[in-house]
Amino acid sequence: MVCHEESHGVPYAICMKATSHTSLYDNNHEMRAGVVYYKAGELSYFPMNTAIQPDNLHPIPYAHIATCHANSTLKYLGQMPTDFHEKLLAAVKASVTLSEERKLNILSRI
């Protein structure tokens, strides 16, 4: 999750997408620098190579998160490592897909 926001009085979380489709990042060091990358099994909840993409953000209303928690479809997989924040900052700064304005916007929220 990047930050908390509110739109029209509705609170939501801004979340980053993680993907196991990492071939773009496996073969392009410039693109890989713009994500937080974990090799398969490095974290127990990422059994495959996984890239966390700060350029792929999605708003999720808190009401939806609460509903998923209530009906047991929200699954807690674990806590990110202590160095994740540092790696995320570096990925945002190194991103070739984010404009400078967008980088500053994201950096101000994390």
RAKACOR-V799323 format. One record per residue. RES is the residue in one small letter. PSI is psi as a letter, one per 40 degrees, with the letter a starting at -180 (999 if undefined). NEAR is the number of other ideal C-beta (glycine too) atoms within 12 Angstrom. Layout:
# RAKACOR-V799323
res=RES psi=PSI near=NEAR
res=RES psi=PSI near=NEAR
This chain:
# RAKACOR-V799323
res=m psi=h near=25
res=v psi=d near=30
res=c psi=i near=21
res=h psi=h near=19
res=e psi=i near=22
res=e psi=h near=14
res=s psi=h near=14
res=h psi=f near=9
res=g psi=e near=10
res=v psi=h near=15
res=p psi=i near=19
res=y psi=i near=24
res=a psi=i near=24
res=i psi=h near=25
res=c psi=i near=25
res=m psi=i near=32
res=k psi=i near=22
res=a psi=i near=30
res=t psi=i near=23
res=s psi=e near=22
res=h psi=g near=16
res=t psi=e near=25
res=s psi=d near=14
res=l psi=d near=23
res=y psi=d near=31
res=d psi=d near=20
res=n psi=e near=11
res=n psi=h near=17
res=h psi=d near=14
res=e psi=d near=14
res=m psi=d near=23
res=r psi=d near=28
res=a psi=d near=23
res=g psi=e near=33
res=v psi=i near=37
res=v psi=h near=39
res=y psi=h near=34
res=y psi=h near=30
res=k psi=i near=18
res=a psi=h near=17
res=g psi=e near=12
res=e psi=d near=19
res=l psi=h near=23
res=s psi=d near=14
res=y psi=e near=20
res=f psi=g near=25
res=p psi=e near=14
res=m psi=i near=20
res=n psi=h near=26
res=t psi=h near=29
res=a psi=h near=35
res=i psi=h near=36
res=q psi=h near=32
res=p psi=e near=40
res=d psi=e near=31
res=n psi=g near=25
res=l psi=i near=27
res=h psi=h near=19
res=p psi=h near=24
res=i psi=h near=26
res=p psi=h near=22
res=y psi=d near=23
res=a psi=d near=16
res=h psi=d near=20
res=i psi=d near=22
res=a psi=d near=16
res=t psi=d near=14
res=c psi=d near=16
res=h psi=d near=14
res=a psi=d near=11
res=n psi=e near=11
res=s psi=f near=9
res=t psi=e near=12
res=l psi=h near=15
res=k psi=h near=11
res=y psi=h near=11
res=l psi=d near=13
res=g psi=i near=12
res=q psi=i near=11
res=m psi=i near=24
res=p psi=i near=18
res=t psi=d near=8
res=d psi=e near=14
res=f psi=d near=25
res=h psi=d near=20
res=e psi=d near=15
res=k psi=d near=26
res=l psi=d near=32
res=l psi=d near=22
res=a psi=d near=22
res=a psi=d near=34
res=v psi=d near=35
res=k psi=d near=21
res=a psi=e near=24
res=s psi=h near=31
res=v psi=e near=22
res=t psi=e near=25
res=l psi=h near=25
res=s psi=i near=13
res=e psi=d near=14
res=e psi=d near=10
res=r psi=d near=22
res=k psi=d near=25
res=l psi=d near=15
res=n psi=d near=20
res=i psi=d near=29
res=l psi=d near=23
res=s psi=e near=13
res=r psi=e near=22
res=i psi=999 near=29
